[in-house]
Amino acid sequence: VRRIYVVTGSASGIGAATRSLLEGDGHVVIGVDLHDADIVLDLANPIARRTLPDRVRGRASPNLNGVIACAGIGGVDPSRTAEESAERARRIVAVNYFGAIETLAGLRPMLAGADTPGAAVVSSIVSPVAVDEPLIAACLDGDESHALELASRDEYRRDKRAYAMAKRAVARWVRRMAPLPDWAGAGISLNAVGPAVVDTPMGSYLLDTAAKRATVTVGRPMPLRGHADPGHIGSLLVWLTGTGNGFVTGQMIFADGGHDAVVRGDNTW
Ligand SMILES: NC(=O)c1ccc[n+]([C@@H]2O[C@H](COP(=O)([O-])OP(=O)(O)OC[C@H]3O[C@@H](n4cnc5c(N)ncnc54)[C@H](O)[C@@H]3O)[C@@H](O)[C@H]2O)c1
């Protein structure tokens, strides 16, 4: 049966791979991105992002079967000046947290009532940096200006910290929302996927030389295949939001080649 999906970040990497998997199965995809998309939109901009539901409704009324939020930006560039790093940290929180969760929350009413509806968002393996609970709390409280201000505070590698905290906040948001009447009660699954290193334009800075790949092998072990191709993540997003997923919701699923099993070992459930 042909289903209708919204995929953000559809122009590149994991979003593009997800789009082509869905289209290959005969489904309709409404792509959202900064460029080369059906809906061109800056998810960092709160005013622009709130127009998304109306713009989707203009193309797919009244129902959507799936929403997959992939759009995001990366965190680490040691060559940035302090000012650039602060600006980057603000943008990371705006896109990776607020852009992602407002996509899901804004389109949720269009999922209610569709056949086997599902939503999924790309989080990340949680980076080994200090947890910044005030920043996570500001995100979950929906206080965007405070969250952006906290993200830009003058600390070592704040862009990296902002990335990890935004991704952690996304996973917590999923956990809080999924069991509620609006989601589970309306039959809509809601899950997060946590990749380790994926060979996309965002991930390539870790993989583009043999020396960097060797560093990744030691620092971020992924024993199953060394690193992911975008389709490895896309196929999980497609399954989570497809008719095959009858009962999985509220989960953060690591698609990480075994990274979490190596790093956390028995220290899990
Ligand atoms: N590549 C990795 O190693 C890796 C690892 C863990 C998680 N992730 C996450 O996976 C997701 C996809 O990343 P990717 O590796 O495919 O990267 P990518 O750079 O190939 O693709 C990201 C897409 O998001 C779009 N985007 C960025 N900012 C946007 C904005 N403000 N508004 C609309 N669209 C915007 C970009 O234009 C791009 O097309 C991201 O959320 C990223 O944080 C990636």
PDBQT file of the ligand as one rigid body, heavy atoms in Angstrom, charges set to zero:
ROOT
HETATM    1  N1  LIG A 301      26.924  11.404   9.884  1.00  0.00    +0.000 N 
HETATM    2  C1  LIG A 301      27.079  10.971  11.126  1.00  0.00    +0.000 C 
HETATM    3  O1  LIG A 301      28.131  10.424  11.493  1.00  0.00    +0.000 OA
HETATM    4  C2  LIG A 301      25.936  11.094  12.111  1.00  0.00    +0.000 A 
HETATM    5  C3  LIG A 301      26.047  10.406  13.338  1.00  0.00    +0.000 A 
HETATM    6  C4  LIG A 301      25.003  10.510  14.268  1.00  0.00    +0.000 A 
HETATM    7  C5  LIG A 301      23.900  11.279  13.975  1.00  0.00    +0.000 A 
HETATM    8  N2  LIG A 301      23.827  11.949  12.781  1.00  0.00    +0.000 N 
HETATM    9  C6  LIG A 301      22.634  12.745  12.538  1.00  0.00    +0.000 C 
HETATM   10  O2  LIG A 301      22.009  12.300  11.353  1.00  0.00    +0.000 OA
HETATM   11  C7  LIG A 301      21.234  13.357  10.789  1.00  0.00    +0.000 C 
HETATM   12  C8  LIG A 301      21.537  13.451   9.308  1.00  0.00    +0.000 C 
HETATM   13  O3  LIG A 301      22.902  13.769   9.147  1.00  0.00    +0.000 OA
HETATM   14  P1  LIG A 301      23.755  13.350   7.866  1.00  0.00    +0.000 P 
HETATM   15  O4  LIG A 301      24.959  12.665   8.373  1.00  0.00    +0.000 OA
HETATM   16  O5  LIG A 301      22.868  12.708   6.879  1.00  0.00    +0.000 OA
HETATM   17  O6  LIG A 301      24.239  14.807   7.400  1.00  0.00    +0.000 OA
HETATM   18  P2  LIG A 301      24.135  15.577   6.009  1.00  0.00    +0.000 P 
HETATM   19  O7  LIG A 301      24.877  16.839   6.224  1.00  0.00    +0.000 OA
HETATM   20  O8  LIG A 301      24.542  14.675   4.892  1.00  0.00    +0.000 OA
HETATM   21  O9  LIG A 301      22.567  15.867   5.841  1.00  0.00    +0.000 OA
HETATM   22  C9  LIG A 301      21.864  16.738   6.691  1.00  0.00    +0.000 C 
HETATM   23  C10 LIG A 301      20.798  17.454   5.884  1.00  0.00    +0.000 C 
HETATM   24  O10 LIG A 301      20.078  18.316   6.780  1.00  0.00    +0.000 OA
HETATM   25  C11 LIG A 301      19.876  19.546   6.128  1.00  0.00    +0.000 C 
HETATM   26  N3  LIG A 301      19.746  20.651   7.074  1.00  0.00    +0.000 N 
HETATM   27  C12 LIG A 301      20.733  21.143   7.874  1.00  0.00    +0.000 A 
HETATM   28  N4  LIG A 301      20.299  22.235   8.528  1.00  0.00    +0.000 NA
HETATM   29  C13 LIG A 301      19.017  22.438   8.122  1.00  0.00    +0.000 A 
HETATM   30  C14 LIG A 301      18.055  23.449   8.415  1.00  0.00    +0.000 A 
HETATM   31  N5  LIG A 301      18.349  24.460   9.247  1.00  0.00    +0.000 N 
HETATM   32  N6  LIG A 301      16.840  23.366   7.824  1.00  0.00    +0.000 NA
HETATM   33  C15 LIG A 301      16.562  22.358   6.962  1.00  0.00    +0.000 A 
HETATM   34  N7  LIG A 301      17.443  21.395   6.635  1.00  0.00    +0.000 NA
HETATM   35  C16 LIG A 301      18.664  21.432   7.204  1.00  0.00    +0.000 A 
HETATM   36  C17 LIG A 301      21.119  19.745   5.278  1.00  0.00    +0.000 C 
HETATM   37  O11 LIG A 301      20.910  20.703   4.241  1.00  0.00    +0.000 OA
HETATM   38  C18 LIG A 301      21.383  18.342   4.768  1.00  0.00    +0.000 C 
HETATM   39  O12 LIG A 301      20.749  18.092   3.524  1.00  0.00    +0.000 OA
HETATM   40  C19 LIG A 301      21.613  14.616  11.574  1.00  0.00    +0.000 C 
HETATM   41  O13 LIG A 301      20.580  14.913  12.489  1.00  0.00    +0.000 OA
HETATM   42  C20 LIG A 301      22.886  14.212  12.290  1.00  0.00    +0.000 C 
HETATM   43  O14 LIG A 301      23.065  14.943  13.481  1.00  0.00    +0.000 OA
HETATM   44  C21 LIG A 301      24.811  11.855  11.840  1.00  0.00    +0.000 A 
ENDROOT
TORSDOF 0
